[in-house]
Amino acid sequence: MEDFVFICYFEANVFNFFSELVADFGIEIDKINSFNIVNMSNKLVYIEGQKGVIKIGDDSMSIRVKGRVIVVFGKNLKLKKITGTTVCIVGEIHQIESV
């Protein structure tokens, strides 16, 4: 139950974070055809705008986003949460690539 509360709280704050950036910099974001990535202390990666999970593994995960694939490399990676548009990966994050 503790993890569930954390993820819900985290997701609400990430949404506010993106909204504040849009407001502060006057950037228009097409939420349907774009994606955002947040890396928190190399322990959690939040990807907004995912279009499908390609690979799930302990040392790498591949996520499809608009026009590319995001590959997260690390150790003890776990898919913590997935919704229709978001993915949350936890573990020891070493590298994130866009291919």
C-alpha positions in Angstrom: 0.0 0.0 0.0 2.9 2.4 0.7 4.2 2.1 -2.9 0.7 2.9 -4.3 0.5 6.1 -2.3 4.0 7.1 -3.4 3.2 6.6 -7.1 -0.1 8.4 -7.0 1.6 11.4 -5.1 4.5 11.3 -7.6 2.3 11.2 -10.6 0.3 14.2 -9.4 3.5 16.2 -8.8 5.0 15.3 -12.2 1.8 16.5 -14.0 2.1 19.8 -12.1 5.8 20.0 -12.9 5.1 19.7 -16.7 2.2 22.2 -16.4 4.5 24.7 -14.6 7.2 24.4 -17.3 4.6 25.0 -20.0 3.3 28.1 -18.2 6.8 29.5 -17.3 8.3 29.1 -20.8 5.2 29.5 -22.9 5.8 26.1 -24.6 2.9 24.5 -26.3 3.0 20.7 -26.0 1.0 18.3 -28.2 0.3 15.7 -25.5 -0.9 13.2 -28.1 2.2 13.3 -30.4 5.0 14.1 -27.9 6.8 12.5 -24.9 8.5 13.6 -21.7 11.1 11.9 -19.6 11.9 12.6 -16.0 14.9 10.9 -14.3 14.8 11.2 -10.6 18.3 10.7 -9.0 19.0 7.7 -11.3 16.5 5.7 -9.2 13.2 6.3 -11.1 12.4 7.1 -14.7 9.0 8.5 -15.6 8.1 8.4 -19.3 5.0 10.3 -20.4 3.6 9.6 -23.9 4.6 6.0 -24.3 3.1 4.0 -27.1 4.1 0.5 -26.0 6.6 -1.5 -24.1 9.0 -3.4 -26.4 11.3 -5.1 -23.9 11.3 -5.7 -20.1 14.5 -6.9 -18.5 16.5 -6.6 -15.3 19.3 -4.6 -17.0 17.4 -2.8 -19.8 13.9 -1.8 -20.9 12.8 -0.4 -24.2 9.7 1.8 -24.5 8.2 3.1 -27.8 7.4 6.8 -27.9 6.5 9.1 -30.9 9.0 8.4 -33.7 11.6 6.6 -31.6 12.4 4.1 -28.8 13.7 5.1 -25.4 16.1 2.5 -23.9 16.7 2.6 -20.1 19.9 0.7 -19.0 20.6 -0.2 -15.4 20.5 -2.8 -12.7 17.5 -4.4 -11.0 15.1 -2.5 -13.2 11.4 -3.0 -12.6 8.3 -1.8 -14.4 6.6 -0.1 -11.4 3.6 1.3 -13.2 2.1 1.4 -16.7 -1.0 3.3 -17.9 -2.2 4.0 -21.4 0.3 6.9 -21.7 2.8 6.6 -18.9 5.5 4.2 -17.7 7.4 4.3 -14.4 10.7 2.3 -14.2 12.5 1.9 -10.9 16.0 0.5 -10.1 19.6 1.6 -10.4 19.4 3.7 -13.6 22.8 3.9 -15.5 21.9 5.4 -18.9 18.9 6.5 -21.0 19.2 6.4 -24.8 16.9 7.5 -27.6 17.2 5.4 -30.7 
